């Protein structure tokens, strides 16, 4: 499967370093460096890392949607930054779903930080999940480069729809 990077124009070296740091954080660097096997604890670390990343994506999206609802209009520089952040994070996001993190169990008490809400269908349809993340990243990137508020808003609405449809397909509730 081709990497997600070919879908977007080149970014600054700082952006590449940020994306790499996110990926490496989710891989359990201590174990990677020591050459140890990935254990159940490492799977929980990957789940925790993707929850942190998704929370950061959500905070950026909340800022965008707050600006869009404001009577003041959209601060395009701030909107661009939030959108670019989302785009970068969505490039890393699907890589935080190694097979050993497919741990969904219905009707059990879950640790909200370390237990997954990812549906098992995510792994059986990983190509679709990956493509959705890539497409959403591209939409966020396009939003970050929008010159007009109306174009930005169109991309932001498209991004929200992409997020919601992916959550509907691949995120479980507490049941």
Helices and strands as residue ranges (DSSP letters): G 4-7, H 13-26, H 29-34, H 40-69, H 76-93, G 94-96, G 99-101, H 121-124, H 126-144, H 149-170
